[in-house]
Amino acid sequence: MPKGRGRDKKAKKRRPAKKKACHFCTEGFVVVDYKDVEMMRRFTTERGKIAPRRNTGTCPKHQRLLATAVKRSRHIALVPFIKEYFR
């Protein structure tokens, strides 16, 4: 059996991923508000980390704004750095 044959089968079965639409672009947000705690929690993981673009589907511009907003809201204690049960 040639070496490259196993990889070809896996490549054929995989479908291209459906691209997620940016939440901020579709809703028409201009500025990501750091005081909106529910939105900040939506874009953080259960451990309190900032969720990556590949999971949330945000565009690069809004991901940078989102990261800054989450860091600001953490700094003024609106959103915790880590969740309570992981401390």
MDTraj code that builds the backbone (N, CA, C; nanometers):
import mdtraj as md
import numpy as np

residues = "MET PRO LYS GLY ARG GLY ARG ASP LYS LYS ALA LYS LYS ARG ARG PRO ALA LYS LYS LYS ALA CYS HIS PHE CYS THR GLU GLY PHE VAL VAL VAL ASP TYR LYS ASP VAL GLU MET MET ARG ARG PHE THR THR GLU ARG GLY LYS ILE ALA PRO ARG ARG ASN THR GLY THR CYS PRO LYS HIS GLN ARG LEU LEU ALA THR ALA VAL LYS ARG SER ARG HIS ILE ALA LEU VAL PRO PHE ILE LYS GLU TYR PHE ARG".split()
xyz = np.array([
    [0.0842, -0.1181, 0.0000],
    [0.0000, 0.0000, 0.0000],
    [0.0887, 0.1245, 0.0000],
    [0.0691, 0.2164, -0.0925],
    [0.1503, 0.3383, -0.0965],
    [0.1262, 0.4260, 0.0260],
    [0.2250, 0.5091, 0.0552],
    [0.2203, 0.5895, 0.1766],
    [0.1078, 0.6929, 0.1778],
    [0.0777, 0.7562, 0.0684],
    [-0.0167, 0.8666, 0.0656],
    [-0.1629, 0.8276, 0.0610],
    [-0.1939, 0.6998, 0.0487],
    [-0.3313, 0.6582, 0.0289],
    [-0.4185, 0.6770, 0.1540],
    [-0.3653, 0.6555, 0.2718],
    [-0.4417, 0.6705, 0.3956],
    [-0.4852, 0.8138, 0.4200],
    [-0.4016, 0.9068, 0.3834],
    [-0.4352, 1.0489, 0.4033],
    [-0.5441, 1.0948, 0.3079],
    [-0.5461, 1.0383, 0.1878],
    [-0.6465, 1.0785, 0.0891],
    [-0.7872, 1.0427, 0.1349],
    [-0.8039, 0.9281, 0.2008],
    [-0.9358, 0.8873, 0.2477],
    [-0.9882, 0.9839, 0.3541],
    [-0.9012, 1.0258, 0.4436],
    [-0.9430, 1.1196, 0.5477],
    [-0.9776, 1.2561, 0.4892],
    [-0.9036, 1.2982, 0.3914],
    [-0.9280, 1.4290, 0.3305],
    [-1.0607, 1.4311, 0.2554],
    [-1.1008, 1.3196, 0.1967],
    [-1.2262, 1.3146, 0.1231],
    [-1.3461, 1.3177, 0.2162],
    [-1.3351, 1.2577, 0.3339],
    [-1.4476, 1.2520, 0.4266],
    [-1.4740, 1.3854, 0.4961],
    [-1.3735, 1.4658, 0.5109],
    [-1.3872, 1.5919, 0.5836],
    [-1.4582, 1.6951, 0.4973],
    [-1.5623, 1.7554, 0.5536],
    [-1.6336, 1.8620, 0.4842],
    [-1.5717, 1.9961, 0.5213],
    [-1.5795, 2.0919, 0.4325],
    [-1.5299, 2.2244, 0.4706],
    [-1.6177, 2.2834, 0.5804],
    [-1.5534, 2.3469, 0.6772],
    [-1.6261, 2.4027, 0.7905],
    [-1.7093, 2.5226, 0.7473],
    [-1.8280, 2.5333, 0.8042],
    [-1.9144, 2.6464, 0.7752],
    [-1.8623, 2.7673, 0.8520],
    [-1.8387, 2.8755, 0.7826],
    [-1.7826, 2.9934, 0.8453],
    [-1.8886, 3.0627, 0.9307],
    [-1.8504, 3.0920, 1.0548],
    [-1.9427, 3.1583, 1.1457],
    [-1.9429, 3.3078, 1.1158],
    [-2.0581, 3.3681, 1.1270],
    [-2.0691, 3.5118, 1.1055],
    [-2.0323, 3.5842, 1.2347],
    [-1.9667, 3.6956, 1.2219],
    [-1.9274, 3.7753, 1.3380],
    [-2.0522, 3.8335, 1.4041],
    [-2.0659, 3.8116, 1.5328],
    [-2.1811, 3.8608, 1.6075],
    [-2.1895, 4.0126, 1.6032],
    [-2.0764, 4.0780, 1.6129],
    [-2.0740, 4.2243, 1.6182],
    [-2.1020, 4.2854, 1.4816],
    [-2.0530, 4.2225, 1.3753],
    [-2.0788, 4.2744, 1.2408],
    [-2.2251, 4.2572, 1.2018],
    [-2.2843, 4.1431, 1.2366],
    [-2.4234, 4.1184, 1.1989],
    [-2.5198, 4.2049, 1.2794],
    [-2.4880, 4.2327, 1.4053],
    [-2.5751, 4.3148, 1.4893],
    [-2.5527, 4.4642, 1.4692],
    [-2.4428, 4.5014, 1.4069],
    [-2.4153, 4.6420, 1.3794],
    [-2.3487, 4.7169, 1.4938],
    [-2.2738, 4.6460, 1.5776],
    [-2.2013, 4.7107, 1.6870],
    [-2.0841, 4.7899, 1.6308],
    [-2.0635, 4.9089, 1.6833],
    [-1.9474, 4.9889, 1.6452],
    [-1.8405, 4.9749, 1.7525],
    [-1.8834, 4.9778, 1.8786],
    [-1.7925, 4.9686, 1.9918],
    [-1.8366, 4.8512, 2.0789],
    [-1.7413, 4.7720, 2.1262],
    [-1.7702, 4.6634, 2.2189],
    [-1.7664, 4.7232, 2.3592],
    [-1.8787, 4.7177, 2.4312],
    [-1.8901, 4.7827, 2.5617],
    [-1.8403, 4.6893, 2.6717],
    [-1.7435, 4.7341, 2.7493],
    [-1.6873, 4.6524, 2.8562],
    [-1.7807, 4.6441, 2.9758],
    [-1.8827, 4.7298, 2.9826],
    [-1.9759, 4.7285, 3.0953],
    [-2.0908, 4.6294, 3.0759],
    [-2.1025, 4.5732, 2.9576],
    [-2.2058, 4.4737, 2.9292],
    [-2.1561, 4.3369, 2.9765],
    [-2.1884, 4.3026, 3.1004],
    [-2.1331, 4.1841, 3.1654],
    [-2.1809, 4.0558, 3.0980],
    [-2.3063, 4.0499, 3.0579],
    [-2.3590, 3.9281, 2.9942],
    [-2.2862, 3.8975, 2.8642],
    [-2.2575, 4.0009, 2.7869],
    [-2.1852, 3.9798, 2.6620],
    [-2.0409, 3.9372, 2.6900],
    [-1.9784, 3.9944, 2.7929],
    [-1.8420, 3.9557, 2.8277],
    [-1.8369, 3.8093, 2.8695],
    [-1.9365, 3.7639, 2.9432],
    [-1.9406, 3.6238, 2.9864],
    [-1.9680, 3.5307, 2.8699],
    [-2.0398, 3.5792, 2.7701],
    [-2.0688, 3.4969, 2.6524],
    [-1.9409, 3.4643, 2.5754],
    [-1.8466, 3.5571, 2.5746],
    [-1.7234, 3.5390, 2.4982],
    [-1.6056, 3.4947, 2.5846],
    [-1.6332, 3.4417, 2.7027],
    [-1.5290, 3.3817, 2.7848],
    [-1.5648, 3.2353, 2.8074],
    [-1.4638, 3.1539, 2.8340],
    [-1.4869, 3.0120, 2.8567],
    [-1.5364, 2.9900, 2.9984],
    [-1.5679, 2.8648, 3.0307],
    [-1.6170, 2.8344, 3.1656],
    [-1.5079, 2.8529, 3.2709],
    [-1.3842, 2.8560, 3.2287],
    [-1.2739, 2.8816, 3.3219],
    [-1.2382, 3.0298, 3.3322],
    [-1.3006, 3.1123, 3.2504],
    [-1.2774, 3.2552, 3.2578],
    [-1.1821, 3.3086, 3.1535],
    [-1.1354, 3.2245, 3.0618],
    [-1.0434, 3.2701, 2.9580],
    [-1.1206, 3.3337, 2.8432],
    [-1.0550, 3.4183, 2.7681],
    [-1.1155, 3.4786, 2.6498],
    [-1.1224, 3.3720, 2.5411],
    [-1.2413, 3.3517, 2.4860],
    [-1.2608, 3.2471, 2.3855],
    [-1.1928, 3.2869, 2.2546],
    [-1.1311, 3.1910, 2.1842],
    [-1.0622, 3.2227, 2.0586],
    [-1.1601, 3.2488, 1.9445],
    [-1.1084, 3.3086, 1.8390],
    [-1.1892, 3.3424, 1.7214],
    [-1.2507, 3.2206, 1.6561],
    [-1.1784, 3.1111, 1.6524],
    [-1.2300, 2.9927, 1.5839],
    [-1.3523, 2.9354, 1.6550],
    [-1.3685, 2.9625, 1.7840],
    [-1.4858, 2.9150, 1.8574],
    [-1.6013, 3.0143, 1.8499],
    [-1.5723, 3.1416, 1.8600],
    [-1.6786, 3.2418, 1.8651],
    [-1.7208, 3.2891, 1.7273],
    [-1.6297, 3.2862, 1.6296],
    [-1.6639, 3.3298, 1.4950],
    [-1.6526, 3.4793, 1.4742],
    [-1.5898, 3.5510, 1.5659],
    [-1.5758, 3.6953, 1.5486],
    [-1.4670, 3.7264, 1.4463],
    [-1.4788, 3.8427, 1.3837],
    [-1.3775, 3.8850, 1.2872],
    [-1.2558, 3.9375, 1.3650],
    [-1.1398, 3.9491, 1.3010],
    [-1.0183, 3.9915, 1.3727],
    [-1.0310, 4.1277, 1.4406],
    [-1.0966, 4.2207, 1.3747],
    [-1.1123, 4.3551, 1.4319],
    [-1.1914, 4.3493, 1.5624],
    [-1.3041, 4.2810, 1.5601],
    [-1.3878, 4.2751, 1.6792],
    [-1.3289, 4.1828, 1.7864],
    [-1.2488, 4.0840, 1.7492],
    [-1.1837, 3.9997, 1.8488],
    [-1.0829, 4.0808, 1.9290],
    [-1.0111, 4.1707, 1.8625],
    [-0.9168, 4.2574, 1.9350],
    [-0.9916, 4.3498, 2.0294],
    [-1.1018, 4.4107, 1.9814],
    [-1.1815, 4.4981, 2.0668],
    [-1.2423, 4.4201, 2.1836],
    [-1.2863, 4.2991, 2.1561],
    [-1.3455, 4.2146, 2.2593],
    [-1.2436, 4.1790, 2.3672],
    [-1.1216, 4.1438, 2.3264],
    [-1.0169, 4.1089, 2.4232],
    [-0.9850, 4.2272, 2.5134],
    [-0.9772, 4.3454, 2.4559],
    [-0.9518, 4.4662, 2.5355],
    [-1.0662, 4.4924, 2.6318],
    [-1.1894, 4.4736, 2.5846],
    [-1.3066, 4.4979, 2.6692],
    [-1.3135, 4.3985, 2.7850],
    [-1.2820, 4.2725, 2.7601],
    [-1.2832, 4.1721, 2.8667],
    [-1.1761, 4.2047, 2.9704],
    [-1.0593, 4.2452, 2.9248],
    [-0.9521, 4.2809, 3.0174],
    [-0.9896, 4.4017, 3.1023],
    [-1.0564, 4.4989, 3.0416],
    [-1.1013, 4.6162, 3.1174],
    [-1.2060, 4.5770, 3.2211],
    [-1.3023, 4.4953, 3.1816],
    [-1.4073, 4.4566, 3.2752],
    [-1.3524, 4.3683, 3.3872],
    [-1.2488, 4.2922, 3.3604],
    [-1.1830, 4.2164, 3.4671],
    [-1.1138, 4.3097, 3.5644],
    [-1.0500, 4.4108, 3.5101],
    [-0.9711, 4.5015, 3.5937],
    [-1.0577, 4.5798, 3.6910],
    [-1.1785, 4.6167, 3.6509],
    [-1.2676, 4.6872, 3.7443],
    [-1.3663, 4.5924, 3.8115],
    [-1.3387, 4.4621, 3.8073],
    [-1.4105, 4.3578, 3.8817],
    [-1.5556, 4.3410, 3.8389],
    [-1.5866, 4.3658, 3.7125],
    [-1.7194, 4.3334, 3.6616],
    [-1.7273, 4.1857, 3.6231],
    [-1.6170, 4.1333, 3.5713],
    [-1.6059, 3.9926, 3.5332],
    [-1.4866, 3.9362, 3.6089],
    [-1.4992, 3.8172, 3.6698],
    [-1.3857, 3.7615, 3.7443],
    [-1.2738, 3.7128, 3.6516],
    [-1.1524, 3.7142, 3.7024],
    [-1.0389, 3.6622, 3.6273],
    [-1.0535, 3.5118, 3.6066],
    [-1.0914, 3.4407, 3.7133],
    [-1.1211, 3.2982, 3.7044],
    [-1.2516, 3.2726, 3.7772],
    [-1.3186, 3.1647, 3.7409],
    [-1.4446, 3.1325, 3.8049],
    [-1.4205, 3.0864, 3.9475],
    [-1.5214, 3.0986, 4.0324],
    [-1.5097, 3.0746, 4.1746],
    [-1.4686, 2.9299, 4.2084],
    [-1.5255, 2.8316, 4.1393],
    [-1.4998, 2.6927, 4.1748],
    [-1.3664, 2.6408, 4.1265],
    [-1.2868, 2.7220, 4.0529],
    [-1.1531, 2.6806, 4.0116],
    [-1.0457, 2.7380, 4.1022],
    [-1.0829, 2.8205, 4.1965],
    [-0.9842, 2.8827, 4.2847],
    [-0.9336, 2.7851, 4.3870],
])
top = md.Topology()
chain = top.add_chain()
for i, resn in enumerate(residues, 1):
    res = top.add_residue(resn, chain, resSeq=i)
    for name in ("N", "CA", "C"):
        top.add_atom(name, md.element.get_by_symbol(name[0]), res)
traj = md.Trajectory(xyz[None], top)
